[in-house]
Amino acid sequence: MSMFDSIDAFLLAASRACCSPLAIFIQIQGFFICLALALGWVLAAYVRRREIRQMKDCMKQGNTFAFLYHDINDLEHSNQVNLPRVTVVMPLKGFGEHNLHNWRTQITSLYGGPLEFLFVVDTTEDPAYHAVSRLLADFKDDVDARIVVAGMSTTCSQKIHNQLVGVENMHKDTKYVLFLDDDVRVHPGSIGALTAEMEKNPDIFIQTGYPLDLPSGSLGSYCIYEYHMPCSMGFATGGKTFFLWGGCMMMHADDFRSDRHGIVSQLRDGGYSDDMTLAAISGAHKRLITSPPVAVFPHPLATDLNFGRYWNYLRKQTFVLESYATQVNWIMNRALFSTHCYFSWGFVMPYVIAGIHVAAALRFYSKGNLLGETASPACGLSLVGCLVVCTIIELLSMWNLTRIEVQLCNLLSPEAPPLSLASYNWCLVFIAMLVDNFLYPISAVRSHFSQSINWSGIRYHLRNGKINKIERNKDKGPKFTDLGGKHLYGKNGVQNNAAFLSSLSRSLAHWRQPKKYDV
């Protein structure tokens, strides 16, 4: 028997095995996963589209400031003068190509009330310190902003440590504190919209939002975009949600002053993930988390985001499930771990089986046989056809939600270069769906057994869901952050002037010139 005959026999046997009741169940389950995702994105698109309609209706009625307030009377001085004080805390680490533009969008907010910005770094040797210092020097007479040096964390993640130090340094009259990641672009009216919801409903514990990833063209960036898209439907509720994103969280300042529900102590004492810890506290005390429909923020990914940085980011996301605050939180994390792993491979397996069916049918047909002479290839191709239809429906739904969120972002930031879907490569999106769902269980299992992760050059070790050891070694860790591609260190820990000016000029060029995702 020749080698090709052996391959043909193997493919035919594999195709028959893939028509067994178990294999058919796996394939049909995959169809339902695709359709469930498509339905979730349709519902999320409905919420975002409803907000777009409201804004356009207000604009037709003469309110050209609908991107700030639906009711133009809210812009009256009598209303603006009574707005509460807000402190924006931004924990920083490193400096990259998009940071300058992101920081500009944050400090040039059109919020009418008292507003202060606290940029928190761990040390003055961080490249972000020098970049922010120069930026704030340009705005020193226009905004209330300053840099806070938090020092090194010893009992929790550096991000949480920076956040808590920022809270300690906020103004004594601050009513709301807003935590923002430094790699997110906010809209001129974002702070006002979040504050208005907090004022409208004092029972809100946390307000949150979610990023709209702008892939840079690499497979790694599309994998991150695909990873975030299923999560985005949980934030597009227009109101109550059980999800929380640490990149945007507005909370009552008094909750930190009084350590309500132990939020400060639970974050400080071994906390690794700010959003997972706060979400667990919210669930334990039945507090309300909301996500307004306008809380979607452009998130440009680094142009040099390679696959290795994507893998490390995925490891950080799965590692979050290894941290927990209570026993109930641990049980929920284990359930999420198991469910996500099951459905990730449940999504991928039908495509593996479809590949076997297609290969068997092609070999069978190339030898001059008719598909009707055996039931296996014909049966397999019928299932493949169903999978193709479900995949197309899923991709169309993802495209539609992305299109609507791009449109919403353009309306919310009329002064910015408009975003566009023109650069999205939907073939890469499909490949990223397979790659990301295949790798997720592998990453989750590795995180479970390693109990350690390198996050922005710092290695954290967990024990019983809490950080119990922190290691810092610049020589062994990564030199760049995962998503933003930010430089974590300059020369000998400090950027020299030439390196800083070069980085700053590149950032200004990126800010002024349209990107691939701009029109």
C-alpha positions in Angstrom: 0.0 0.0 0.0 1.4 3.4 -1.0 1.7 6.3 1.4 -1.2 8.1 -0.4 -3.4 5.1 0.0 -2.6 5.0 3.7 -3.5 8.7 4.0 -6.7 8.1 2.1 -7.7 5.2 4.3 -6.9 7.3 7.4 -8.9 10.3 6.2 -11.9 8.1 5.3 -11.8 6.4 8.7 -11.4 9.7 10.5 -14.3 11.2 8.5 -16.5 8.2 9.5 -15.5 8.6 13.1 -16.4 12.3 12.9 -19.9 11.2 11.9 -20.4 9.3 15.1 -23.2 10.5 17.5 -20.6 12.1 19.9 -18.8 13.9 17.0 -22.1 15.1 15.6 -23.1 16.4 19.1 -19.7 18.3 19.3 -20.4 19.9 15.9 -24.0 20.9 16.7 -22.8 22.3 20.0 -20.3 24.4 18.0 -23.2 25.7 15.9 -25.0 26.8 19.0 -21.9 28.5 20.4 -21.5 30.5 17.2 -25.2 31.5 17.2 -25.2 32.4 20.9 -22.2 34.7 20.4 -24.0 36.2 17.4 -27.2 36.8 19.4 -25.2 38.4 22.2 -23.6 40.8 19.8 -26.9 41.6 18.2 -28.3 42.6 21.6 -25.2 44.6 22.5 -25.5 46.4 19.1 -29.1 47.3 19.9 -28.1 49.0 23.1 -25.3 51.0 21.4 -27.5 51.9 18.4 -30.3 53.2 20.7 -27.8 55.6 22.2 -26.8 56.7 18.7 -30.4 57.4 17.8 -30.9 59.5 20.9 -27.9 61.6 20.2 -28.9 62.1 16.6 -32.4 63.1 17.6 -31.0 65.7 20.0 -28.8 67.1 17.3 -31.8 67.4 14.9 -33.5 69.4 17.6 -30.7 71.8 17.7 -28.5 70.4 20.4 -25.1 70.4 18.8 -23.6 69.4 22.2 -25.4 66.1 22.4 -22.1 64.3 22.7 -21.9 66.0 26.2 -25.6 66.1 27.3 -28.8 65.0 25.8 -30.5 67.9 27.4 -28.8 71.2 26.4 -30.2 72.8 29.6 -27.7 70.8 31.5 -25.0 73.1 30.1 -26.5 76.1 31.9 -24.1 77.7 34.4 -26.6 77.1 37.2 -26.3 73.4 36.6 -22.6 73.2 35.9 -21.6 75.2 39.0 -23.3 72.5 41.2 -21.5 69.5 39.7 -19.5 67.5 42.3 -15.8 67.3 42.5 -14.2 64.3 40.7 -10.6 63.0 41.1 -9.2 60.9 38.2 -6.5 58.5 39.3 -4.3 57.0 36.6 -1.7 54.4 37.6 1.1 54.6 35.1 3.8 52.2 34.0 6.1 52.9 31.0 5.8 55.1 28.0 4.7 54.1 24.5 3.5 55.3 21.1 -0.1 56.0 22.1 0.3 57.3 25.6 0.7 61.0 24.8 -2.5 61.1 22.8 -4.4 59.0 25.5 -3.3 61.4 28.3 -4.3 64.4 26.3 -7.8 63.0 25.9 -8.0 62.4 29.6 -6.9 65.8 30.9 -8.8 67.8 28.2 -12.2 66.6 29.5 -15.1 69.0 29.1 -16.5 68.2 32.5 -17.8 71.4 34.0 -17.3 70.6 37.7 -14.1 70.6 39.9 -11.7 68.1 38.4 -8.3 66.9 39.4 -6.0 64.4 37.7 -3.4 62.3 39.6 -0.8 60.5 37.5 0.6 57.9 39.8 4.0 56.2 39.2 6.0 53.9 41.3 9.3 55.8 40.9 10.8 58.8 39.2 12.9 56.4 37.1 9.8 55.3 35.2 9.8 56.7 31.6 6.2 57.7 32.2 7.3 60.2 34.9 9.4 62.3 32.4 6.8 62.2 29.7 3.9 63.3 32.0 6.1 66.0 33.5 6.6 67.6 30.2 2.9 67.2 29.2 1.6 68.8 32.4 4.1 71.6 32.0 2.2 72.5 28.8 -1.1 72.5 30.6 -0.1 73.8 34.0 -2.4 76.8 33.8 -5.3 74.9 32.3 -5.8 71.8 34.4 -5.5 70.7 38.0 -3.1 67.8 37.5 0.0 66.5 39.3 2.2 63.5 39.6 2.3 61.3 42.6 5.2 58.9 43.3 3.8 55.9 45.1 6.9 53.9 45.8 7.2 50.1 45.3 4.3 47.8 46.3 5.0 45.1 48.9 1.6 43.6 49.7 -0.4 43.9 46.4 0.1 44.4 42.7 1.8 47.7 41.7 -1.3 48.9 39.9 -3.5 48.5 43.0 -0.8 50.1 45.2 -0.7 53.1 42.8 -4.5 53.4 42.9 -4.7 53.3 46.7 -1.9 55.9 47.0 -3.8 58.1 44.5 -6.9 57.8 46.6 -4.9 58.9 49.7 -3.8 62.0 47.8 -7.1 63.1 46.4 -8.8 66.3 47.4 -10.6 66.3 50.7 -13.8 67.4 49.0 -13.8 64.8 46.2 -17.1 63.0 45.9 -16.3 60.5 43.1 -13.0 58.9 42.2 -12.5 57.6 38.6 -9.8 55.1 37.9 -8.5 55.1 34.3 -5.9 53.0 32.6 -3.4 55.1 30.7 -3.8 53.2 27.4 -7.5 54.2 26.9 -8.8 57.3 25.1 -11.8 58.9 26.8 -14.3 61.2 25.1 -14.8 64.8 26.1 -18.1 64.0 27.8 -17.1 60.7 29.4 -16.5 62.0 32.9 -19.6 64.1 32.9 -21.7 61.1 31.7 -20.4 58.8 34.4 -20.9 61.5 37.1 -24.5 62.2 35.9 -25.4 58.5 36.4 -23.8 58.4 39.8 -25.8 61.5 40.8 -29.0 60.1 39.4 -28.7 56.8 41.3 -26.8 57.0 44.6 -27.1 53.2 45.0 -24.5 52.7 42.3 -21.4 51.1 43.8 -19.2 51.2 40.7 -19.6 52.5 37.2 -17.6 50.9 34.4 -17.1 50.8 30.7 -15.2 48.7 28.1 -12.6 49.3 25.4 -13.0 49.1 21.6 -9.8 47.5 20.4 -8.2 49.0 17.3 -6.0 46.2 15.9 -2.7 47.3 14.5 -2.6 44.6 11.8 -0.7 41.7 13.5 -2.3 38.4 14.4 -1.6 39.1 18.1 -3.6 42.3 18.0 -6.5 40.6 16.3 -6.3 37.8 19.0 -6.7 40.5 21.7 -9.6 42.1 19.8 -11.3 38.7 19.5 -10.7 38.0 23.1 -12.4 41.2 24.2 -15.4 41.0 21.9 -17.3 38.2 23.7 -16.8 40.1 27.0 -18.0 43.4 25.4 -21.6 42.1 25.4 -21.6 42.0 29.2 -20.9 45.7 29.3 -23.4 46.8 26.6 -26.4 46.5 28.9 -27.2 50.2 29.2 -27.5 49.7 32.9 -26.9 46.9 35.5 -24.1 44.5 34.8 -22.2 41.8 36.8 -19.0 42.6 34.9 -16.3 45.1 35.8 -13.3 46.4 33.8 -10.4 47.9 35.7 -9.6 50.3 32.9 -12.6 52.5 33.8 -14.1 52.4 37.3 -16.0 55.4 39.0 -16.7 54.9 42.7 -17.7 57.0 45.7 -14.7 58.5 47.3 -16.2 58.1 50.8 -16.2 54.3 50.3 -12.4 54.5 50.3 -12.2 56.9 53.2 -14.3 54.7 55.4 -13.0 51.4 53.9 -16.6 50.4 53.2 -17.0 46.6 52.8 -13.3 46.4 53.4 -12.5 47.5 49.8 -9.2 49.1 50.8 -8.0 46.3 53.1 -8.9 43.6 50.6 -7.2 45.4 47.7 -4.1 46.2 49.8 -3.7 42.9 51.5 -2.6 40.6 48.7 -4.8 42.0 45.9 -3.7 41.1 42.4 -6.6 42.2 40.2 -8.5 45.4 41.0 -11.6 44.7 39.0 -12.0 41.0 40.1 -11.5 42.0 43.7 -14.1 44.8 43.6 -16.5 42.7 41.6 -16.3 40.0 44.3 -16.9 42.6 47.0 -19.9 43.9 45.0 -21.4 40.5 44.6 -20.9 39.6 48.3 -22.6 42.7 49.5 -25.2 42.8 46.6 -24.0 46.2 45.4 -24.9 47.7 42.0 -22.5 47.8 39.1 -23.6 49.7 36.0 -22.3 50.4 32.5 -23.8 53.3 30.7 -24.1 52.9 26.9 -21.7 55.8 26.2 -18.9 54.1 28.2 -17.0 52.6 25.2 -13.5 53.8 24.7 -11.1 53.5 21.7 -8.2 51.3 22.6 -5.4 51.5 20.0 -3.0 48.5 20.1 0.7 48.8 19.6 1.9 48.6 16.0 4.6 46.1 17.0 2.3 43.9 19.1 3.7 40.5 18.4 2.4 37.0 19.2 4.6 36.6 22.2 3.2 39.8 23.9 -0.3 38.5 23.1 0.5 35.2 24.8 1.8 37.0 27.9 -1.4 39.1 28.0 -3.5 36.0 27.7 -1.6 34.5 30.6 -2.3 37.6 32.7 -6.0 37.3 31.9 -6.2 33.6 32.9 -4.0 34.2 35.9 -6.7 36.5 37.3 -8.9 33.5 37.9 -6.3 32.2 40.3 -6.7 35.1 42.6 -9.7 35.4 45.0 -10.9 37.2 48.0 -13.4 34.8 49.6 -14.3 31.1 49.3 -17.4 32.0 47.3 -15.2 34.0 45.0 -12.9 31.0 44.6 -15.9 28.8 43.6 -17.1 31.3 41.1 -13.6 31.6 39.6 -13.4 27.8 39.3 -16.8 27.7 37.6 -15.7 30.4 35.2 -12.4 28.6 34.6 -14.1 25.3 33.7 -16.9 26.9 31.6 -14.6 29.1 29.6 -12.2 26.2 28.9 -15.0 23.9 27.9 -16.7 26.4 25.5 -13.3 27.6 24.1 -12.4 24.1 22.9 -16.1 23.4 22.2 -15.8 26.3 19.7 -12.6 25.1 18.1 -13.4 21.3 17.8 -16.1 21.7 15.0 -13.5 23.4 12.8 -11.0 20.6 13.4 -13.7 18.1 12.5 -14.7 20.2 9.5 -11.1 20.2 8.3 -11.1 16.4 8.4 -14.4 16.1 6.4 -13.1 18.5 3.8 -9.8 16.8 3.4 -11.5 13.4 3.1 -14.0 14.7 0.5 -11.2 16.3 -1.6 -9.1 13.1 -1.6 -12.2 11.0 -2.3 -13.2 13.2 -5.2 -9.7 13.5 -6.6 -9.6 9.8 -7.1 -12.7 9.9 -9.3 -15.2 8.7 -6.8 -18.6 10.2 -6.3 -19.6 11.5 -2.9 -22.8 9.6 -3.0 -21.0 6.3 -3.1 -20.2 6.6 0.6 -22.2 8.3 3.3 -19.2 9.7 5.4 -18.0 12.5 3.1 -21.5 13.5 2.1 -22.7 13.6 5.7 -19.5 15.4 6.8 -19.9 18.1 4.1 -23.5 18.7 5.2 -22.2 19.5 8.7 -19.4 21.6 7.2 -22.0 23.6 5.3 -24.0 24.3 8.5 -20.8 25.4 10.3 -19.9 27.8 7.5 -23.4 29.4 7.7 -23.1 29.7 11.5 -19.6 31.2 11.2 -20.8 33.8 8.6 -23.7 34.8 10.9 -21.3 35.1 13.8 -18.8 37.2 11.9 -21.5 39.5 10.5 -22.8 40.1 14.0 -19.3 40.9 15.3 -18.7 43.2 12.3 -22.1 45.0 13.0 -21.3 45.6 16.7 -17.9 46.9 15.9 -19.3 49.1 13.2 -21.9 50.6 15.6 -19.3 51.1 18.4 -17.0 52.9 15.9 -19.9 55.1 14.9 -20.7 55.8 18.6 -17.1 56.7 19.3 -17.0 59.1 16.4 -20.2 60.8 17.7 -18.8 61.0 21.2 -15.5 62.5 20.0 -16.4 64.9 17.2 -13.1 66.7 17.5 -11.0 63.5 16.9 -10.1 62.0 13.5 -12.9 59.6 12.8 -12.4 55.8 13.3 -13.1 53.4 10.5 -13.6 49.7 9.9 -11.7 49.9 6.6 -8.5 48.5 8.0 -10.1 45.5 9.8 -9.0 42.2 8.3 -11.9 39.8 8.8 -9.9 36.8 7.6 -7.4 37.5 10.4 -10.3 38.0 12.8 -11.6 34.5 11.9 -8.1 33.0 12.4 -7.7 34.9 15.7 -11.0 33.3 16.9 -9.6 29.8 16.4 -6.1 30.7 17.8 -7.4 32.5 20.9 -10.0 29.9 21.8 -7.5 27.1 21.3 -4.9 28.7 23.5 -7.1 29.9 26.3 -7.4 26.5 28.1 -3.7 25.9 27.7 -3.0 29.3 29.2 -5.5 28.7 32.0 -4.1 25.4 33.0 -0.5 26.8 32.9 -1.6 29.6 35.2 -3.3 27.2 37.6 -0.1 25.2 38.0 2.5 28.0 37.9 0.8 30.4 40.4 3.1 33.1 39.2 3.0 35.8 36.4 5.2 38.6 35.1 3.2 41.8 34.8 5.0 44.8 33.4 8.4 43.6 34.6 7.2 42.5 38.0 6.7 38.8 38.9 3.9 38.1 41.3 3.5 34.8 43.2 0.1 33.7 44.7 -0.7 31.6 47.7 -4.3 31.0 48.6 -5.5 33.5 46.1 -3.4 36.4 47.4 0.0 37.8 46.5 2.6 36.5 48.9 5.8 37.3 47.0 6.9 40.0 44.6 10.1 39.9 42.6 11.6 42.7 40.6 14.4 42.1 38.1 14.8 44.4 35.1 17.4 42.1 33.5 15.1 39.0 33.4 11.7 40.6 32.7 10.2 42.1 29.5 11.2 45.5 28.3 7.8 46.4 26.9 4.2 46.2 28.1 2.0 43.8 26.2 -0.8 45.8 24.6 0.6 49.4 24.4 4.2 48.4 23.7 5.3 50.8 26.3 9.0 51.1 27.3 9.2 49.9 30.9 12.8 51.2 31.4 15.1 53.7 30.0 18.9 53.4 30.0 19.9 52.3 33.5 16.2 52.7 34.5 16.0 56.3 33.2 15.3 57.5 29.7 18.0 59.7 28.3 16.9 63.0 26.6 17.5 61.7 23.1 15.4 58.6 23.7 12.7 60.6 25.3 12.6 63.2 22.5 12.5 60.5 19.9 9.7 58.7 21.7 7.8 62.0 22.2 8.2 63.0 18.5 6.8 59.6 17.4 3.9 60.0 19.7 3.1 63.5 18.4 3.3 62.2 14.8 0.9 59.3 15.7 -1.4 61.8 17.4 -1.5 64.3 14.4 -1.5 61.8 11.6 -4.4 59.4 10.8 -3.7 55.8 11.6 -4.7 52.7 9.6 -8.0 52.7 11.4 -8.6 56.4 10.8 -10.3 57.9 7.7 
